[in-house]
Amino acid sequence: MPVYKPASSPYYYSEFQLQGHRVHKSTKAKTKKEAELIERQWKAQIEEDVKRARITGNAPITLDVAAGHFWSDKGQYHVNSDTTWTDIQRLISHLGKDKRLDQLTDADVAALVTRRRSETRKGMKVTKDGDPVPTLSNATVNRSCTILLKAIFNHAMTLGNYLPKPPQWKKHMLKEPKERVRELDTHEAVALDRSVRDDYALWFEFARMTGLRRQETLIRWSDVNCFAKRITTKGKQGKDVHIPITPVVAAILKRCEGHHPIYVFTYICRRNLLGSSQVKGLRYPITPEGAKTQWRRLRQRAGVKNFRFHDIRHDVGTKLLRQTGNLKIVQRALNHSDIKTTTKYAHVHDHEVAEALTKLQNATTMPTTEQKASA
């Protein structure tokens, strides 16, 4: 049937059936001539898709379908799978579930990044104190937009979908500040250890001794293999993370026995909250949000400034490298897939440079006249 304009809409609609495809939707055009042109373009696209499918055996794949495959095969196994799911839903909402990956352009990605850059954490405009909430960091925008969309796109290609020309992902990556490597000073370490809540102490000691990411520290007893002397849990992007059970780690695990049948690290409920099923005095597993909250409070009590939980990992990596001088050992200890990531720990402090220069200068200094005479 020809394009038509419903009484309830300012736009012309197209309705037709071609090559087994039924189309019935708005052209978003306000003139009949423009609507007919759009309809012809749609029909030409269907003819091209059918022809391509006969050659390649694959029909065009939409973002909604591609994201579903990615979630089933990879996304649901990410350590922060809830975040991955939220980010995927945001992509679909912004680009549209019917957006075809073979028609994804650089302009689409650029618009997506621009929109994301203007957003704030949890959509808040001001803090409780009335201060403006800053927009998202470049790192957050990269990971929730460009990197995720690229991963969905590449996964669709591995499944055999015909995607002739991907966007230029690199040019859409926002510049991120170089990650700093921060160590704990001795007095800071003592202050943290003294300030940690008793029921969180074993968890915090485990984090300090292993250098695991916060999410990776929340292990289950099923992750612990005492016979192999190894703990295996899930890390970034669902990859296995292996931690050797050293005597110190074994002692920590021993003290956690009997606290919970499934999770290793727990806390004691301190008060009955209205609407909560938790009972004061009983133990419950430490959750990701609970770990985040306790770390923030611990840092405040200890008075340690400019130190993130992830910096514990930097602290372990840096000191391990200084002790062993072996990058491969640090790479294995921190479960880095690429040793380039580990090289950031190969930094030196000013006092270390001074000590090295002093040793060199002492070894190469020319003898004085008095030294020559006494010789």
BAKOLRO-364666 format. One record per residue (C-alpha): residue number from 1; z, x, y. Coordinates in steps of 0.02 Angstrom, whole numbers, plus 32768, in hexadecimal, padded with zeros to 4 digits. Example, Ala and Ser with C-alpha at 12.3 -4.5 7.8 and 13.67 -1.06 7.14 Angstrom:
2
   pos     pz     px     py
     1   8186   8267   7F1F
     2   8165   82AC   7FCB
//
This chain:
375
   pos     pz     px     py
     1   8000   8000   8000
     2   7FE4   803D   80B3
     3   8072   8081   811B
     4   80DD   7FFA   8167
     5   8167   7FE4   81E7
     6   8201   7F7F   81B3
     7   824C   7F0E   8236
     8   82F3   7F67   8225
     9   82AF   8017   8245
    10   8253   8070   82D2
    11   81F7   80DB   8250
    12   8162   80BD   81DF
    13   8180   80C2   8123
    14   810E   80FC   8098
    15   810A   80B3   7FE9
    16   8092   80ED   7F62
    17   8087   812A   7EAE
    18   8022   81C4   7E7D
    19   801B   822F   7DE0
    20   80B8   81DD   7D9D
    21   8118   81F9   7E40
    22   8155   8163   7EA3
    23   8177   817D   7F5C
    24   81D0   8101   7FCC
    25   8220   814A   8066
    26   8218   8158   8123
    27   8195   81C9   8170
    28   8204   81DE   820A
    29   8166   81B9   826F
    30   8160   8134   82F7
    31   80A3   8120   82FA
    32   8035   80E2   826C
    33   7FB9   8170   8280
    34   8040   81F5   8271
    35   808C   819A   81DB
    36   7FE4   8195   8181
    37   7FD0   8251   819D
    38   807B   8272   8152
    39   8052   8203   80BE
    40   7FB2   8264   809D
    41   8015   8307   80A2
    42   8090   82C2   8023
    43   8005   828E   7FAE
    44   7FB2   8339   7FBE
    45   8057   838D   7F95
    46   806D   8321   7EF9
    47   7FBD   834D   7EBE
    48   7FE3   8406   7ED8
    49   808B   83FA   7E7E
    50   803C   83A3   7DE8
    51   7FB3   8427   7DE0
    52   8033   84B4   7DEA
    53   80A0   8463   7D65
    54   800C   845F   7CED
    55   7FF2   851A   7D07
    56   80A6   8558   7D0A
    57   80FA   84D0   7CA6
    58   817C   84B8   7D31
    59   8190   842D   7DAE
    60   81D5   8451   7E5C
    61   8292   8463   7E5E
    62   8301   8419   7EE6
    63   839D   8466   7F2F
    64   8409   83E2   7EDD
    65   83C6   8409   7E2F
    66   83C6   84C6   7E49
    67   8478   84C2   7E8B
    68   84AC   845B   7DF3
    69   8465   84DF   7D7D
    70   84B9   856A   7DDF
    71   8561   8511   7DDC
    72   8558   84EF   7D21
    73   8521   859F   7CF3
    74   8582   8608   7D72
    75   85DC   85B3   7E01
    76   8660   8559   7D9B
    77   8698   8600   7D52
    78   86B7   8652   7DFB
    79   876B   867E   7E1E
    80   8767   8612   7EBA
    81   86FD   858B   7E69
    82   8744   8504   7EDC
    83   8701   8563   7F72
    84   8658   857B   7F1D
    85   864D   84C0   7EFA
    86   8678   8496   7FB0
    87   85F6   8513   7FF0
    88   8570   84CC   7F7D
    89   8592   841B   7FB8
    90   8586   8456   806C
    91   84DC   84A6   804C
    92   849B   8406   7FFD
    93   84E1   839E   808D
    94   8490   840D   8112
    95   83E7   842B   80BF
    96   83D8   8388   805E
    97   83E1   8371   7FA2
    98   8324   8355   7F98
    99   82FC   83FA   7FEF
   100   8281   8457   7F80
   101   82A6   850E   7F64
   102   81EF   853C   7F6B
   103   81EB   84F3   801B
   104   828A   854A   8055
   105   825C   85AC   80F1
   106   82AC   8632   815D
   107   82BD   85AD   81E4
   108   8324   8542   816C
   109   8399   85D3   8145
   110   83A7   8607   81FC
   111   83D5   8554   8230
   112   8455   854C   81A4
   113   84A6   85EF   81DA
   114   84A8   85BB   8292
   115   84FD   8518   8267
   116   857E   856C   81F8
   117   85A6   85EF   827E
   118   85DB   8566   82F6
   119   8659   851D   827B
   120   8713   8543   8272
   121   878B   8552   81E2
   122   87A9   84A5   8196
   123   874D   845B   822B
   124   87E5   846D   829D
   125   87C6   847F   8358
   126   8875   84B1   8390
   127   8912   84F4   833D
   128   89BB   849F   833B
   129   89E4   8501   83D8
   130   8948   84C1   842F
   131   88E9   8566   8426
   132   882F   855D   83FC
   133   8803   8583   8347
   134   8785   8612   8338
   135   86DF   85F5   82E2
   136   86C2   8636   8232
   137   86B0   86F0   8216
   138   8607   873B   81EF
   139   8644   8765   8141
   140   8671   86B0   811D
   141   85C9   8673   815F
   142   856C   86F1   80F4
   143   85C7   86C4   8055
   144   85C4   8608   806C
   145   850E   85FF   80A6
   146   8491   868B   808D
   147   84DE   86E0   7FF5
   148   84FF   863D   7F99
   149   8455   85F3   7FC0
   150   8402   8695   7F87
   151   8466   868E   7EE5
   152   842E   85DA   7EC4
   153   837A   860A   7EEC
   154   837A   86A3   7E7B
   155   83CE   8643   7DED
   156   8346   85BE   7DF7
   157   82C4   8648   7DE5
   158   831A   868E   7D4A
   159   830B   85E1   7CFC
   160   824E   85ED   7D0D
   161   8232   8587   7DAA
   162   819A   85B5   7E12
   163   81D8   85EE   7EBD
   164   814C   8654   7F0C
   165   819D   8696   7FAC
   166   8259   869F   7FCB
   167   829F   86A8   807B
   168   82C5   8754   80C1
   169   837C   874D   8094
   170   83A9   87F3   80E1
   171   8379   87C1   8191
   172   83EE   872A   8189
   173   8487   8793   815A
   174   84FF   87A0   81EB
   175   8548   884A   8213
   176   85F6   8860   81CD
   177   8675   88DF   820A
   178   868B   8975   8199
   179   871A   8952   8124
   180   87B0   89BB   814F
   181   881C   8A11   80CD
   182   88D3   89F6   80F3
   183   8963   8A4A   8097
   184   8A19   8A19   8094
   185   8A8F   8A92   80E7
   186   8B2D   8AB7   8085
   187   8B9D   8A52   80FB
   188   8B24   89BE   80F1
   189   8B26   89C0   8034
   190   8BE5   89C4   8033
   191   8BEC   8935   80B2
   192   8B78   88C8   8049
   193   8BD7   88EA   7FA8
   194   8C7D   88BF   7FFB
   195   8C39   881F   804A
   196   8BE0   87CF   7FB6
   197   8C2C   872F   7F73
   198   8C86   874F   7ECD
   199   8C1C   86D7   7E65
   200   8B7B   8722   7EAC
   201   8BB3   87D7   7E96
   202   8B65   87F4   7DEA
   203   8ABE   87AD   7E25
   204   8AC0   881A   7EC0
   205   8AEF   88B5   7E5C
   206   8A5F   8891   7DE5
   207   89E8   8886   7E79
   208   8A2C   8929   7EC3
   209   8A19   8985   7E1E
   210   896A   8947   7DED
   211   890C   8931   7E91
   212   88C2   888D   7E54
   213   887D   880B   7ECB
   214   88F7   877F   7EF0
   215   889E   86FF   7E82
   216   8893   877D   7DF4
   217   894F   8796   7DF1
   218   896F   86E2   7DBA
   219   8956   8708   7D02
   220   8978   86A0   7C67
   221   89CC   86D9   7BC7
   222   8926   86BF   7B6E
   223   88E0   8749   7BDD
   224   895F   87C6   7B98
   225   892F   882A   7AFE
   226   89C7   8892   7AD0
   227   8970   88DC   7A37
   228   88E0   8921   7A9E
   229   8958   8946   7B2F
   230   88E4   88ED   7BA7
   231   88E1   8854   7C17
   232   8839   87FE   7C2F
   233   8823   877D   7CB8
   234   8796   873B   7D26
   235   8767   8792   7DC8
   236   86E3   877C   7E4D
   237   864B   8714   7E19
   238   869C   86F1   7D71
   239   8695   87A5   7D35
   240   8717   87E4   7CB9
   241   879E   8851   7D04
   242   87FD   88C6   7C8F
   243   88AA   890C   7CB6
   244   8900   8989   7C42
   245   89B1   895D   7C11
   246   8A10   89F6   7C4C
   247   8ACB   8A0A   7C2A
   248   8AF1   89C3   7CD8
   249   8A80   892C   7CBD
   250   8AC9   8913   7C0E
   251   8B78   890F   7C59
   252   8B42   888C   7CD8
   253   8AF5   881F   7C50
   254   8B92   8831   7BE6
   255   8BFD   87ED   7C74
   256   8B88   8758   7C87
   257   8B95   8721   7BD2
   258   8BDB   8672   7BBC
   259   8BBC   863C   7C6F
   260   8B21   85D3   7C49
   261   8AB8   85B3   7BAC
   262   8A0F   85CA   7C03
   263   8A20   862D   7CA4
   264   8A72   86D8   7CB4
   265   8AB1   86CF   7D67
   266   8B1B   863E   7DA3
   267   8B90   860C   7E2F
   268   8C2E   85A3   7E34
   269   8C25   84FE   7E91
   270   8CA8   8507   7F1B
   271   8CAF   8451   7F50
   272   8C73   83A6   7F1C
   273   8BE4   836E   7F8A
   274   8BBE   82B8   7FAB
   275   8B2B   8282   7F3F
   276   8B2D   8322   7ED7
   277   8B49   8326   7E1C
   278   8B9A   83D1   7E26
   279   8C55   83DE   7E05
   280   8CC9   8452   7E61
   281   8CFD   84E8   7DF7
   282   8C6B   84E1   7D7D
   283   8BDF   8560   7D71
   284   8B28   8539   7D98
   285   8A89   85A5   7D97
   286   8A60   8601   7E37
   287   89C3   85B0   7E7F
   288   893C   8602   7EEB
   289   897A   85A4   7F85
   290   8A2F   85CB   7F5A
   291   8A07   8684   7F4A
   292   89AD   8681   7FF1
   293   8A3F   862B   8047
   294   8AC3   869E   7FFC
   295   8A60   8738   802E
   296   8A57   86FC   80E2
   297   8B12   86DB   80E7
   298   8B3A   8780   8090
   299   8AD6   87E2   810E
   300   8B2F   878A   819E
   301   8BDB   87AC   8154
   302   8BB2   8862   8135
   303   8B69   8879   81E3
   304   8ACB   88CB   819D
   305   8A3B   88B8   8217
   306   897F   88C3   81FF
   307   8989   88C3   8142
   308   892E   8845   80D3
   309   8950   8821   801C
   310   88A8   8871   7FF4
   311   88E8   8911   8046
   312   895D   8924   7FB1
   313   88BE   8945   7F4F
   314   8889   89C6   7FCF
   315   8934   8A17   7FC3
   316   892A   8A27   7F06
   317   8876   8A68   7F0B
   318   8896   8AE9   7F91
   319   8934   8B2F   7F44
   320   88E9   8B32   7E96
   321   8853   8B94   7ED5
   322   88C3   8C0D   7F33
   323   892A   8C29   7E95
   324   8899   8C3C   7E1B
   325   8806   8C72   7E87
   326   8798   8C0D   7E11
   327   872D   8B81   7E59
   328   86FD   8B40   7DAC
   329   87B3   8B23   7D7F
   330   87CE   8AC1   7E20
   331   872E   8A5F   7DFE
   332   876D   8A2C   7D52
   333   881D   8A08   7D8F
   334   87DE   8993   7E18
   335   8753   8949   7DAC
   336   86C7   8975   7E25
   337   861A   8957   7DDA
   338   85CC   89D1   7E56
   339   861A   8A78   7E7E
   340   85D7   8A6A   7F2F
   341   8662   89EB   7F4C
   342   86E2   8A6A   7F11
   343   86A8   8AF3   7F87
   344   86FA   8A9D   801B
   345   87A0   8ADC   7FD5
   346   8764   8B90   7FE1
   347   87A5   8BA0   8094
   348   8820   8C1F   80D5
   349   88A7   8C18   815A
   350   88BA   8C8D   81EE
   351   8952   8CE2   81A2
   352   88F0   8D05   8103
   353   8864   8D56   8168
   354   88E5   8DBD   81C6
   355   8937   8DF7   8124
   356   888F   8E28   80D9
   357   8859   8E87   8175
   358   8901   8EE0   817B
   359   88EC   8F1C   80C7
   360   883B   8F57   80EC
   361   886E   8FB0   818A
   362   8901   9005   8135
   363   888E   9044   80AD
   364   8808   9086   8124
   365   886C   90C5   81BB
   366   8848   917B   81E6
   367   88E3   91ED   81D8
   368   8936   921F   827D
   369   8947   92D4   82BA
   370   89FF   92D6   8286
   371   89D2   9295   81D8
   372   894E   931D   81C7
   373   89CA   93A5   81FD
   374   8A4F   936B   8182
   375   89CD   9368   80FA
//
